[in-house]
Amino acid sequence: MKKQILAAAAIAVFVVSCTKSTTKTEQVEGTDGSVTTTTTTVSETSPHVDTAKIDKAKEDVKAKVDAAGNKIDEAAQKTKEDLNKAGKDIKAGAKEVGQDVKDAAAKGAAKVEEGAKKLKEDLKK
């Protein structure tokens, strides 16, 4: 889709650059002495336009648009792969952090149990 839009825009610019515009202004005096001004703009395509040049330009534009589209697709694929890798790294890191938290909680619980046993023994004395 991107390629067709870029190609259409390039061809439109090329065709517009091959168009010649002429403006003609006429003043007509009426019987009552009033003056009427008429401006006419005529657009015409130059009769000596080389269609071979136009076809070559179209092919060049198409080739450049295809190349740009391929670069965009490659960049998008690389970005997708990079994001996928980053997601896996984050997941692995989160798993490690989760394990560390569990270990710390287990150690803390063991210390609390140990402290409770000591307190119980102290209370028995």
C-alpha positions as CSV (number, residue, x, y, z in Angstrom):
1,M,0.0,0.0,0.0
2,K,2.8,2.4,0.9
3,K,4.6,1.6,-2.3
4,Q,1.5,2.5,-4.5
5,I,1.0,5.8,-2.7
6,L,4.6,6.8,-3.1
7,A,4.6,5.8,-6.8
8,A,1.4,7.7,-7.5
9,A,2.7,10.8,-5.8
10,A,6.0,10.7,-7.8
11,I,4.2,10.2,-11.1
12,A,1.8,13.0,-10.3
13,V,4.7,15.4,-9.6
14,F,6.4,14.3,-12.8
15,V,3.2,14.9,-14.9
16,V,2.6,18.3,-13.3
17,S,6.1,19.3,-14.1
18,C,5.5,18.4,-17.8
19,T,2.4,20.7,-17.9
20,K,2.6,24.2,-19.3
21,S,0.2,26.9,-18.2
22,T,-0.6,30.1,-20.0
23,T,-2.6,33.0,-18.7
24,K,-4.3,35.4,-21.1
25,T,-6.0,38.6,-19.9
26,E,-8.5,40.5,-22.2
27,Q,-10.1,43.8,-21.6
28,V,-13.3,44.6,-23.5
29,E,-15.0,48.0,-23.4
30,G,-18.7,47.9,-23.5
31,T,-21.1,50.3,-25.4
32,D,-21.9,52.1,-22.1
33,G,-18.1,52.7,-21.4
34,S,-17.7,50.0,-18.8
35,V,-14.5,47.9,-19.1
36,T,-14.7,44.1,-18.5
37,T,-11.6,42.2,-17.8
38,T,-11.5,38.4,-18.6
39,T,-8.6,36.2,-17.5
40,T,-8.2,32.8,-19.0
41,T,-5.7,30.1,-17.9
42,V,-4.9,27.4,-20.4
43,S,-3.0,24.3,-19.2
44,E,-1.5,22.0,-21.9
45,T,0.9,19.2,-22.0
46,S,3.9,20.0,-24.0
47,P,3.6,18.3,-27.4
48,H,7.3,17.3,-27.4
49,V,7.1,15.1,-24.2
50,D,9.4,12.1,-24.6
51,T,7.4,9.1,-23.5
52,A,10.5,7.1,-23.2
53,K,11.8,9.5,-20.5
54,I,8.4,9.3,-18.7
55,D,8.5,5.4,-18.8
56,K,12.1,5.4,-17.6
57,A,11.2,7.9,-14.8
58,K,8.3,5.6,-13.8
59,E,10.6,2.6,-13.7
60,D,13.1,4.5,-11.6
61,V,10.4,5.7,-9.2
62,K,9.1,2.1,-9.0
63,A,12.5,0.7,-8.3
64,K,13.2,3.3,-5.6
65,V,9.8,2.8,-4.0
66,D,10.3,-0.9,-4.0
67,A,13.8,-0.5,-2.4
68,A,12.3,1.9,0.3
69,G,9.5,-0.6,1.0
70,N,12.0,-3.4,1.4
71,K,14.1,-1.4,3.8
72,I,11.0,-0.5,5.8
73,D,10.0,-4.2,5.9
74,E,13.5,-5.3,7.0
75,A,13.6,-2.6,9.7
76,A,10.1,-3.7,11.0
77,Q,11.2,-7.4,11.0
78,K,14.5,-6.5,12.9
79,T,12.5,-4.4,15.4
80,K,10.1,-7.3,15.9
81,E,12.9,-9.7,16.6
82,D,14.6,-7.2,19.0
83,L,11.4,-6.7,20.9
84,N,10.8,-10.4,21.1
85,K,14.4,-10.9,22.5
86,A,13.9,-8.1,25.0
87,G,10.6,-9.6,26.1
88,K,12.3,-13.0,26.7
89,D,15.1,-11.3,28.7
90,I,12.6,-9.5,30.8
91,K,10.7,-12.7,31.5
92,A,13.9,-14.5,32.5
93,G,14.9,-11.6,34.7
94,A,11.5,-11.5,36.4
95,K,11.7,-15.3,37.0
96,E,15.1,-14.8,38.7
97,V,13.8,-12.0,40.8
98,G,10.8,-14.1,41.8
99,Q,13.0,-16.9,42.9
100,D,15.2,-14.5,44.9
101,V,12.1,-13.2,46.6
102,K,11.0,-16.7,47.5
103,D,14.4,-17.6,48.9
104,A,14.5,-14.4,50.9
105,A,11.0,-15.1,52.3
106,A,11.9,-18.7,53.2
107,K,15.0,-17.5,55.0
108,G,13.0,-14.8,56.8
109,A,10.3,-17.4,57.8
110,A,13.0,-19.7,59.1
111,K,14.5,-16.9,61.2
112,V,11.0,-16.1,62.6
113,E,10.4,-19.7,63.5
114,E,13.8,-19.9,65.2
115,G,13.1,-16.7,67.1
116,A,9.7,-18.1,68.1
117,K,11.3,-21.3,69.4
118,K,13.9,-19.3,71.5
119,L,11.1,-17.1,72.8
120,K,9.1,-20.2,73.8
121,E,12.1,-21.7,75.6
122,D,12.8,-18.4,77.3
123,L,9.2,-18.3,78.5
124,K,9.4,-21.8,79.9
125,K,12.4,-20.8,82.1
